[in-house]
Amino acid sequence: MITKETIKALAEEWLKQGDYFLVDIQMGDDDRIVIEIDCADGVWIEDCAELSRFLQEKLGDLLDDYELEVGSAGLGQPFKVEQQYVNHVGDEVEVLTADGHKVSGTLKSVDGRQFVVTTQEKQVPEGKKRPVKVDVDRQFSMDEVKQTRYLLEFK
């Protein structure tokens, strides 16, 4: 029987060869193993195939009873690990807060499990009648938001 810890250790061994990192491993009751990886420069299908071959080589016959799926973390999918936040500093993101509000803006910084998103909000400057858009930094904790995801822009 293959354990999640075994898969994780082997996957991380392979991932060390580049700027890759492990996002998630799911092992279901249906004997299916799903591994998600990511990289700052993106993940190519060849990378997934190479990791799959590496695991098959290391695990041999033990893997015969399982369906192995290796893929990249989807571009529009919620972030699952800190490194995904780090990779998207400077990009537009959407945060779904714990109370269900959506906040969109630029991911400004990441410090441990905390991150800052710069949003544009209308405010009325002192002595003026009309509101103007100003940049406002909002701090969040990864543990307190429901999800954060990269905002795809179609121009």
N, C-alpha and C positions, 0 to 999 in steps of 0.2 A: 504494500500500500504506500502511496506517495502522500506526503504531508505538505501543507502549505509552507511550512518552514523550510522544507527541502527545496521546493520550487523557488522560494524567495532567495535562498542562499545561492543557488545555481544561477538564477537570473541576475542577481547583483554581481556575481563573478564575471559574467559576460558583459554587463553594463559598464563595468569599470574601464573597459577598453576605449571608451569614448566619453562624450559629454551626456550620455544617456542617464536617465533615472527611472526608477520603478514608480508607477502611479498606483497600480492596484493589481491584486490577484484575487480571483474569485474561483472557488471550487464548489460546485453544486452537487446535489445528490444524484444528478444525472451523469456522473462521471465525466464532467466537462470542466476543463481548466481554461480560464480566460485570463490572459496577462495583458496589462496595458502599460506601455512605456512611453516616454516623451524625451524630447531633447530641445535645447534652445534653438537649434537650427532646423528643427522639424525631423520627423521620422519618415523614412522611405519604406516601401514595401520590402525592399531587399534587406533592410535592417530587421524587420519582423521575421522574414524567412530565415535569416542567419541565426537569430536567437532561437527560433523553433528547431532548427537543425542541431544547434549546440545542445539544447535540452534533450533532444532525441538521442544524441550521441552519448551524453552523460548518463541518462536514465535507462537507455536500452529497452529491454523487454518489459520493464516496469510500466512504461508509458503505453503499452499495447492496449490496456484496458480503459484508456482515457481518450477523449477527444481534446486535442490541444489547439487553442486559438490564441495567437499573438497579434496584437494590434497597437495602434497608436491611440493616445488619448484624443478624443474627438475635439476639433477646434471649437465647436459651439457648446461643448459639454461643460458642466460645472467643474471648477478646480477641486482636486482631491488632496493634493499635497502642497506644502509650502513652496517647493521649487517652481511650481507652475505660476504662483504669484510673482516670484522673483523674475521669471522669464518674461512676464507681461508688464513689467514696470514701463510706463510711458505709453501704454496702449489703453484704448477705451474698454471699460469693463462695466458690467451691470451687477449690482449687489442686491440680493433679496434679503432684507433684514429679518430678524426673528419675528417682528410684528407684521411682516408681510408687505412692507413698503419696498418699492424698487428705487434704487439710486444709481444713476448712470454718470460716469465721469472718467477722468484719466487716473489710472493707478499711478500714484506719485511715488510711494515708497513702501518698503516692507521691512519690518524690524521684528524678527522672531515670529510670533503668532499674531502680531498687530500689523495693520496696513492702513495706508491713507489714500483716499480717493478725492481728487479735486473736482468739484462740481461747479456749474455755473448757476447762480441764483440771482433773481431780480431783487434788488434792494433800492430803497429810496435814500439817496445821500442827504445828509443834513443840509437844510436850506434849499433843497430842490423839490420840484413837484413830480417829476417823472422818474420812474424806476430805471435803473441801469443794471446790466449783468455784471456781476463780480465773481471772481474765483473764490470758492470757499473750500477749505480742507476739512474733510470729515474722516475721523478715525474709527476703525472697526477692529474687532477681534475675530479671527478665523473661527474660533469656537462659538461665537455668538451669532453668526449670520447663517441663514439657511443655505445660501449658495452664492458663489461669485463665478461669473463666466466672462470670457472674452466676447466683446461685441463685434460681430462681423459687420463690415461696412461694404455696401454695394454702391458704387458710384457710376 
